[in-house]
Amino acid sequence: MKALEFSTRIADNNIEIPEYIRLQLKNESKQIKVILLIQESEDSEWEKETTQQFLNGYDAADSVYDNY
């Protein structure tokens, strides 16, 4: 199985496939599997919170490692 990844937007319930991906498909009729990963706004909030919690575990003395 070959995986091709790209980012796009859904417009009028259609997913636009970029030209460089279409060229790889070569107009062949093949069975494909589509998986949609949609970024949700709450994911962003969760990421910010977990990042902050992670950084809270660091002390100013740990900055000596920032230059390595």
N, C-alpha and C positions, 0 to 999 in steps of 0.2 A: 504494500500500500504506500502511496506517495502522498505527502502532506504539503499543501500550499497554504500559506498564511498571508492575509492582507487585511487592512482596515478599510472600512467603507461606511456609508450611511444607508439607511433604508428610506426610500422615497416612494410614495404611493404603493406601499407594500411590495416593492421590488428591491432586490439587492443588486447593486451594480458591481460587476466583476471588472477589475482593472484590465486594461489592454494587455499588459505583460503576462497576466495570468491566462487570459483568453488565448494568447498565442501558444501557451504551453498545452492547452487542451486540444488544439489542432482540429477543432470541429468534429471530433469523434463522439459517437454516442456511447457514453460510458455511465455505469452506475456510480453515483457519488454519495458521500455522506456529508451533510452540512451540520456544523455545530455552531450555534450562535452564543457568543460571550458578550453580554451587554454590561457596560460600566454603569453602575447605579450610583446615585448621589450618596446613599448611605454607606457604600463601600469607601468612598472618599473620607467620610467622617470617621469611619472605623479605622482606616489607615492612619489618619492624623492622631487619633487617640492612642493606638498601639505604638506608634512612633514616639509619642510623648512619654508614654509609660516606660518604653525601652530606654529612652534618654535620661529619664529620672534616676536610673540606676547608676549613672556616671557621676563621678566627683571631679572637681576642677583639677585635682592631682592627676587624673587620667589623661589630661591633655598632652602629657609628655609623649604619648604614643601617636599623636596625630600626625607627626612628621615622618612616620615610617610606612 
